[in-house]
């Protein structure tokens, strides 16, 4: 994909992806999709990225609703494609996706994937009493998932430490002072998911901590490109982490390197904070700052903002 695209090229890709472009001109395009209900969204050319955003509901303030934000973290763990739920700086609920223009998949492939994911998100996800199983790698219909050896071979030399063990491919992330690994899962065809675990809790997370952890991570997701925070609840444990769904093209090693860089930034910014928020008193203090005082602090961009993974 070229490093720069014009609004005409973006409009053409959106139309190819099944969108109705309703407003053109400048670097922001408004478009809509049909999935039973009308989905309205915008796509903006932002330097070397295309940022896609859709408002999820007319409710302007969701940050104070603990059950709602936790359910969005669970839904993030079930969604296919690159779309993610996030909470904006004003406490509003939105769907976001980021497309790197230096990626090796074509613009049409990336936009089509985003449009499918938006339709899937708006298609609804049953809450199943708030409990979901760990998200498993998803295969395209009729296609077997690649073996760990095939996954490793697909990415070749990346400059990252990739290892194969117990039929899993892992990569050591660049997190100062910590050894953290991400796993790379095949999702059918040339699509993959890279995920990192931030926290595993025996049983259920208590409600106040569900609220604090979900609000923090969904707010971080609005400020960090590509990365989708997620929660996976199953009988006996709850796992919280971050993941990136991505499409590969002619340069899969470059695509993976970009994803691992984004996960490294997210892990560095969020790992310590998420673990601290398992303390109910810390959570209560954090929620007080975010809610009662009306001070919507965005996660601190402590480092590597120059890498381009911080977004507004």
C-alpha positions in Angstrom: 0.0 0.0 0.0 1.4 3.5 -0.8 2.4 5.8 2.1 0.0 8.4 0.9 -3.5 8.1 -0.5 -5.9 10.7 -1.9 -9.5 11.2 -0.7 -10.6 9.9 -4.2 -8.7 6.7 -3.6 -10.2 6.3 -0.1 -13.7 7.0 -1.5 -13.2 4.4 -4.2 -12.1 1.8 -1.6 -15.1 2.6 0.7 -17.5 2.1 -2.2 -15.8 -1.2 -3.1 -16.3 -2.3 0.5 -20.0 -1.7 0.2 -20.2 1.8 1.8 -22.3 4.7 0.7 -20.0 7.8 0.8 -22.3 10.6 1.9 -19.8 13.5 2.2 -16.5 14.1 0.4 -13.9 16.8 0.3 -10.8 17.3 2.4 -9.2 14.4 4.3 -12.4 13.2 6.2 -15.1 11.3 4.4 -18.5 10.5 5.9 -19.9 7.1 4.9 -22.7 4.7 5.9 -23.3 1.0 5.8 -26.5 -1.1 5.9 -26.8 -4.0 8.3 -30.4 -3.9 9.2 -29.9 -0.6 10.8 -28.0 2.4 9.2 -24.4 2.6 10.4 -22.8 6.0 10.0 -19.1 6.5 10.3 -16.2 8.6 9.2 -12.8 7.8 7.6 -10.0 10.3 8.0 -6.6 10.4 6.3 -4.2 11.1 9.1 -0.5 11.3 8.0 0.5 7.6 7.4 -2.8 6.2 8.7 -6.5 6.1 7.9 -8.6 6.4 11.1 -12.1 5.1 11.1 -14.6 6.1 13.8 -18.3 5.3 14.3 -20.4 6.6 17.2 -22.0 3.6 18.9 -24.9 5.2 20.7 -26.5 8.6 21.2 -25.5 8.3 24.9 -22.9 11.0 25.4 -21.6 9.7 28.8 -21.0 6.0 29.3 -17.8 6.2 31.5 -19.9 6.2 34.7 -21.8 2.9 33.7 -19.6 0.1 35.0 -21.6 -2.7 33.6 -21.7 -1.1 30.1 -18.0 -0.5 29.8 -17.1 -4.0 31.1 -19.5 -5.5 28.6 -17.7 -3.6 25.8 -14.4 -5.1 27.0 -15.9 -8.5 26.7 -17.3 -7.7 23.3 -13.9 -6.6 22.1 -12.7 -10.2 22.9 -15.3 -11.7 20.6 -15.2 -9.4 17.6 -13.5 -10.4 14.4 -11.5 -7.9 12.3 -9.7 -4.7 13.3 -12.6 -2.8 14.9 -12.6 -2.1 18.6 -14.8 -0.4 21.2 -13.2 2.6 22.9 -14.2 5.4 25.2 -13.4 9.0 24.0 -11.9 11.7 26.1 -15.3 13.1 26.8 -16.6 9.8 28.0 -18.5 8.9 24.9 -18.7 5.4 23.4 -17.3 4.7 19.9 -16.0 2.1 17.5 -12.6 2.7 16.1 -10.2 1.1 13.6 -6.8 2.2 12.3 -5.3 1.3 8.9 -1.5 1.8 8.4 -0.8 3.1 5.0 2.6 1.5 5.0 1.0 -1.9 5.4 1.5 -4.5 2.6 -2.2 -5.4 2.2 -4.0 -3.3 -0.4 -6.2 -0.3 0.7 -9.2 -2.2 -0.8 -8.5 -5.3 1.4 -8.1 -3.2 4.5 -11.2 -1.1 4.0 -13.3 -4.2 3.1 -12.1 -5.8 6.4 -13.1 -2.7 8.4 -16.5 -2.5 6.8 -17.2 -6.2 7.5 -16.1 -5.7 11.1 -18.3 -2.7 11.6 -21.3 -4.6 10.3 -20.4 -7.5 12.6 -20.2 -5.2 15.6 -23.5 -3.6 14.9 -25.0 -7.0 14.4 -25.0 -7.4 18.1 -23.3 -9.8 20.5 -25.5 -11.7 23.1 -24.1 -11.0 26.5 -24.6 -14.7 27.6 -24.9 -13.5 31.2 -21.7 -11.5 30.8 -19.6 -14.7 30.4 -17.8 -15.6 27.2 -15.2 -18.3 26.5 -11.6 -17.3 25.6 -11.5 -16.1 22.0 -10.1 -18.8 19.8 -8.4 -18.3 16.4 -11.1 -18.1 13.7 -10.6 -19.8 10.3 -12.2 -18.8 7.1 -14.9 -21.1 5.9 -13.4 -24.1 4.2 -9.8 -23.2 5.2 -7.8 -24.9 7.9 -5.8 -22.7 10.2 -2.1 -22.7 9.5 0.1 -24.8 11.8 2.6 -23.1 14.1 5.4 -24.0 11.7 3.6 -22.5 8.8 2.9 -19.3 10.8 6.5 -19.0 11.7 7.6 -19.5 8.1 5.1 -17.0 6.9 6.7 -14.2 8.8 10.4 -15.0 8.0 13.0 -12.7 9.4 11.3 -9.9 11.4 14.0 -8.6 13.8 11.8 -9.9 16.7 12.5 -13.0 18.7 9.9 -15.5 17.4 9.7 -19.0 19.0 7.6 -22.0 18.3 6.5 -24.1 21.4 3.6 -26.4 22.0 2.1 -25.5 18.6 2.1 -21.8 19.4 4.2 -19.0 17.9 5.3 -16.4 20.4 7.3 -13.1 20.1 9.1 -11.3 22.9 7.8 -7.7 23.1 9.9 -4.6 23.7 8.8 -3.7 27.2 11.6 -2.1 29.3 12.4 -4.1 32.5 9.9 -6.9 31.7 9.8 -10.1 29.7 6.4 -10.2 28.0 5.5 -12.4 25.1 2.7 -12.0 22.5 1.2 -15.0 20.8 0.4 -15.0 17.1 -2.7 -16.9 16.0 -3.8 -17.7 12.4 -7.3 -16.5 11.5 -7.7 -18.0 8.1 -6.2 -16.9 4.8 -3.7 -14.1 5.3 -5.3 -12.8 8.5 -3.7 -13.1 11.9 -4.3 -12.1 15.5 -1.4 -11.2 17.9 -2.4 -11.1 21.6 -0.7 -10.4 24.9 -2.1 -11.2 28.4 -1.9 -8.4 31.0 -3.7 -10.1 33.9 -5.4 -13.4 34.8 -7.7 -13.5 37.8 -9.1 -16.6 39.5 -12.9 -16.4 39.3 -14.7 -13.1 38.5 -13.3 -9.6 38.8 -15.2 -7.6 41.4 -17.6 -5.0 39.9 -15.7 -1.9 41.0 -12.5 -3.3 39.5 -14.4 -4.4 36.3 -15.4 -0.7 36.0 -12.0 0.8 36.6 -10.1 -1.7 34.4 -12.5 -1.5 31.5 -12.7 2.3 31.6 -8.9 2.6 31.7 -8.3 0.2 28.9 -11.1 1.5 26.6 -9.8 5.0 27.1 -6.2 3.8 26.3 -7.7 2.2 23.2 -8.8 5.6 22.0 -5.3 6.9 22.3 -3.2 4.0 21.0 -3.5 2.9 17.4 -4.3 -0.7 16.2 -4.5 -2.2 19.7 -7.8 -3.6 21.0 -8.1 -4.3 24.8 -10.3 -7.3 25.6 -11.6 -9.4 28.5 -12.2 -13.1 28.3 -14.3 -14.6 31.1 -14.7 -18.4 31.5 -15.6 -20.7 34.4 -13.0 -20.2 37.1 -11.0 -17.4 35.6 -11.0 -14.0 33.9 -8.2 -13.0 31.5 -7.6 -9.4 30.4 -5.2 -8.5 27.6 -4.6 -6.6 24.3 -4.7 -7.9 20.8 -4.4 -6.8 17.2 -6.2 -8.3 14.2 -4.2 -7.7 11.0 -4.1 -8.6 7.4 -0.8 -9.5 5.7 0.3 -8.8 2.1 3.5 -8.9 0.2 5.6 -8.0 3.3 4.3 -10.1 6.2 7.4 -9.6 8.3 6.9 -5.8 8.1 3.2 -6.2 9.0 4.0 -8.3 12.0 6.8 -5.9 13.2 4.3 -3.0 13.1 1.8 -5.0 15.2 4.4 -6.1 17.7 5.6 -2.5 18.1 2.0 -1.4 18.8 1.5 -4.2 21.4 4.8 -3.2 23.0 3.7 0.4 23.4 0.3 -0.7 24.8 1.8 -3.2 27.2 4.3 -0.7 28.5 1.5 1.9 29.1 -1.1 -0.5 30.5 0.4 -3.5 32.3 1.4 -1.9 35.6 -1.8 0.2 35.7 -4.2 -2.7 35.0 -2.6 -4.8 37.8 -2.8 -1.9 40.2 -6.5 -1.5 39.4 -7.2 -5.0 40.8 -7.1 -3.1 44.2 -10.6 -1.9 45.0 -9.3 1.2 46.9 -7.1 2.2 43.9 -10.1 1.6 41.5 -12.4 3.7 43.7 -9.9 6.6 43.6 -9.4 6.3 39.9 -13.1 6.3 39.2 -13.5 9.3 41.5 -11.0 11.2 39.3 -12.6 10.1 36.1 -16.2 10.7 37.2 -16.9 12.8 40.3 -14.3 15.5 39.4 -15.1 15.5 35.7 -11.4 15.3 34.9 -11.2 13.0 31.9 -7.5 12.2 31.9 -6.1 10.4 28.9 -3.5 7.7 29.6 -0.1 9.3 29.9 2.0 8.9 26.8 5.1 8.1 28.7 7.3 7.0 25.8 7.6 6.2 22.1 5.0 8.7 21.1 7.3 9.5 18.2 6.7 6.0 16.9 3.3 7.1 15.7 1.1 4.8 17.7 -0.5 7.6 19.7 -3.7 9.0 18.2 -6.2 11.6 19.1 
